[in-house]
Amino acid sequence: MIRMRHRVKRSRRDRWFMGVCSGIAHTYGWRPNVVRLAAAILAIAIPGPSLVFSLLAYLALGILLPESDEF
């Protein structure tokens, strides 16, 4: 049985800030604006220090994920 692994990459063309949400959306076939909206809602709606954690996680992914040549 062959498993296909999805490799998440940042978007080079369809980006607002660093291309993380758009890269996740393109990898899994979702709409980028839906992923952006979901990330913003989760960062704000979860009580506690979730906004700071979300921003740090986003920045870390923006630094660690390679840019895509495809999207």
N, C-alpha and C positions, 0 to 999 in steps of 0.2 A: 504494500500500500504506500503510495507516494503522497506525502503531505506538502502542500504549498504554503510556504511561510510568507506572510505579508511583511515587507520591509517598509516601515514608515519613514518617509523623507519629507523635508520641508518643501513647500511649493516655492518655486522661483518666480512665476508670473502672477499667480492668483493669490496675492498676499495683502494683508492690511498692515501687520506689524512685522512679524518674523516668518510667517508662513506655516506655523505649526498646525493650527486648526484646519487650514486648507489642505495641508499635506495629509492629515489624518482623514479628512473627508474624501480626497481623491484616492487614497489607498483602499478604502473600504466601499467606495461607490456611493457616498452620501453627498448631500449638498453642503458646500462650505459654510453658507450663512446659517444653516441649522446647527452645525457643530459650533460655530462661534457663539450663537445665541445660547446653546446648551451650556457651554463653558462659562459664559457670563452669568447665567442664572444660577448654576451650581456654586460659583464663587461667591455670589451675594446671598443666596438663600440659605445656605448651611450656616447655622450660628457658630460663633466663635471666630478664631483666627483664620478662617478658610480663605479669605481674600488674600492675605499675605502668603499663605501656603500655595494658593493657586498661581499667584504672580511669580513666586520663586520656581515652581514646577514648570511654568510656561517658559521662563527665561532659561532654565536648565535644558529643556527640550530644544529651545531655539539655538542653544550653543552646541549641544551634543548631536543633534540629528543632522545628517548631511543634506545638502540641497539636491533636489531632483532635476534631472535633465529633461524629463518628459513633461512635467506640468509646473 
